[in-house]
């Protein structure tokens, strides 16, 4: 009941306000974050220090403040996403090189679009269906609150994307064998199982990376394209596509995962404040038998028949 009241009485009406007004709320929230509300401050500071060991305390504090500035804007833009019009999205979220996806569509290729929680991913989820010719699909884990999960996904889907549970996407794809898909995948969450993860160095520390993008690419022989969202100015974004591979089954084990993770790492190093540092990204412990685990994962991969 509380969730319904919060949504209909507060969140939905606020989302109907112009962004110019919502950014004033963002300014106030930012001031609260840097002065009175210690939102995940220790997690943010630890993540920043471990990722940038050569930066001074002063530099880390500056990055933290810049992140809170970005986080405040992303929060109000996420609220605006509930009611933003297609016309506004077209104006504020542009694709610089749509020909990349058009050419793959002409080749009859489905595509996995992969990146991370960098800049405004919510506007991408909501708008991707009218930016590409392929059928847009978003894959992720549901929110714990069923009401919010239903409402948020309902709003994300209003322009054509289909949002699927990460455990149920196979049947959806297999039931539409003649369809070309554009499958949106945010790959920078902490995996649920460290033993089923791909382990690599990311932002100067051993990191468990979700292997789902590479696994899906090999399973269905889908092209893999990295997307880079850049903020042009407040409330305006541009996205660039970059093909990682068109024929994943010709690549070696780990290539796709290494590529999309390294590309995200480059973006983060260029503009650190635009990534979500408040996530508990490094909560998985390094397996004691990591070398043996990697060897077993590679052997299992090589034995698969595609």
Secondary structure, 3 states (H helix, E strand, C coil): CHHHHHHHHHHHHHHCCCHHHHHHHHHHHHHHHCCCCCCCHHHHHHHHHHHCCCCCHHHHHHHHHHHHHHHHHHHHHHHHCCCCCHHHHHHHEEECCCHHHHHHHHCCCCEEEEECCECCHHHHHHHHHHCCCCEEEEEECCCCCHHHHHHHHHHHHHHCCEEEECCCHHHHHHCCCCCCEEEEEECCCCCCCHHHCEEEEECCEEEEECCHHHHHHHHHCCEEEEEEEEEEECCEEEEEEEEEECCHHHCCCCHHHHHHHHHHHHHHHHCHHHECCCCCCCCCCCCCCHHHHHHHHHHHHHHCCC
